[in-house]
Amino acid sequence: MGLEIGIGWLTLIMFGTLLVLLMAGLPLAFVTGGLACVFLFILGDERALNIVPSRIFPLMTNYQLSAIPLFIFMAAMLERAGIINDMFDVIYKVLGGVKGGLAAATILASTVLAAMVGVIGAAVVTMGIIALPAMLNRGYDPKIAMGSIMAGGTLGILIPPSILAIIYAVVAEQSVGELFIGAVIPGLLLSGMYIVYVLVRSFINPQVGPPIPVEERISTAEKIKLLGNMSAPIVLIALVLGVIFSGVATPVEAAGIGTFGAFIVAAIHRKLDWQTVREASLTTLKASAMVIWIMFGATIFVGLYVLEGGQQFVQDSLAATGLGPWGIVILMQVLLVVLGMFLDWVGILLLCVPIFVPIVKALGAAAFGLDDPNDLVLWFGVLYLVNMQMSFLSPPFGYALFYLRGVAPPEIPMTDIFKAALPFLALQIVGLVICMLFPQVVIWLPNIVYGP
């Protein structure tokens, strides 16, 4: 029989070791899975190792998760087909004449891009390659230029079809469609706040975001013609989200439709060749494999922790703080923000959500002024997604900061990239507070679509 260790010490040892190994630069997927197996062997006997297949198998056979590779493939196909360059070109020429128009165009393009690409890195890197030189060449303040790229790029976490939302729904045993719809208004709200901020800053000080020169602007007729070029991808996005929201298809079926549509869009843009399909397939394979491995590792790790009584320990610890239901939810958000500075989003989801969601359910919907327990889980899910957006922008390890560092001109120091993120980070905090104080922002649309 294995060792008996008190749950308090076990929490410290398990999560302490995890943190040390991650800071040593080892990959999350193998650290969580490997540690879990080591602790299983120390704490239990050989029979305890049965937890490994029993935790992994339900994930392997989960139908909802098959949407992930499909959405990643759809995004990769559209990216390879050059749709994203075209889209930025269109929005940029339509809005370029406004003060701060290019930064607003970047955020707007990122919002549309988020509806195509459920993965963050792709959006930040792509917009960094296309939009950053365009803005810097026209005299934009680098901080506004970089901030709008990073903030816009993180919208992919929130705006459907978000990969994170799919994994969250699977882990929290919730409807993917409802979570998608619940995230729409908060996503558009944040996108709107970014755009307003950029335009107001540029209006007050035109040096920050000058309009493009008159000779580069185009007539209204040309703008309409340009928008026609974008019709294929926009119809595809509307179709994919439309079938999910109307309930005609599940997210997985919609992902299949989207993947097929991406082939057609690539063909219309004359970019459908073997090279495009091969590169898109490789991107999909790498991204999906990473996500699934992290899920395998983290689910065993958390499974063991819960088995040893970790769930009850966290619940008792939170109760012992003497905070009310609101205090506990705020504390959870703070914990998620802190974790977001060090861990990646899949890891945080799989380590925290299985422990947090039952605690939130136990607090009861009435404590937050909600009538339906399902609304409570949906509301918490969207709070989690908004929170994870912040983790991408928060120094010192926010992923978006490093994605942008990879494509930004070398003369821009890392401190400027950090500073560029801060105003947008503040806007995300405002967005999070709005969603917390007014749960209707989250649950109004799903209640209309699915009925209360």
Number of C-alpha atoms within 10 A of each C-alpha: 11 13 11 11 13 10 16 13 9 18 18 11 14 16 16 12 15 19 16 11 16 16 12 9 10 12 13 23 19 15 21 29 21 16 20 26 20 12 19 23 17 16 18 15 13 12 10 16 18 11 18 20 13 12 19 18 11 10 18 13 10 10 11 18 20 18 21 26 24 22 27 26 29 26 28 25 28 25 22 18 25 14 21 24 17 14 24 23 18 22 22 23 21 22 21 24 18 18 24 31 25 32 32 29 27 32 28 24 25 30 26 21 31 27 23 32 30 28 25 25 19 19 30 29 23 21 27 26 17 16 25 25 17 16 23 15 8 14 15 24 17 20 19 25 27 31 28 33 30 33 31 31 33 30 32 30 27 33 29 30 33 28 25 24 26 25 22 24 21 17 17 19 12 16 18 24 24 22 26 25 27 27 30 20 19 24 25 16 16 23 24 16 17 23 22 14 18 25 22 13 17 23 16 11 13 16 15 21 29 22 21 21 10 9 6 9 17 13 9 10 8 13 16 12 11 18 14 12 15 16 11 17 23 18 13 20 19 13 16 25 23 15 16 24 20 12 13 11 17 18 28 22 18 22 25 20 19 24 24 15 22 26 20 17 23 23 13 12 15 11 20 18 12 9 11 18 19 12 15 21 17 13 18 22 14 11 15 20 13 15 19 19 17 22 25 22 26 30 26 27 29 23 22 22 23 16 12 19 15 19 19 15 16 18 17 12 12 19 14 9 10 10 13 13 19 14 13 19 21 15 14 17 19 13 12 21 20 13 17 26 19 19 21 18 21 21 21 17 25 24 21 16 19 19 21 19 18 14 21 19 14 12 17 17 18 11 12 16 11 16 13 12 15 16 22 23 22 26 23 22 23 28 24 22 26 26 22 27 27 26 27 30 29 23 22 13 16 21 25 28 23 22 20 25 18 13 17 20 14 9 6 12 11 15 9 13 24 19 16 24 26 17 17 25 21 12 18 22 16 14 19 23 14 17 22 20 11 14 20 17 18 27 25 16 19 22 15 10 13 13 8 13
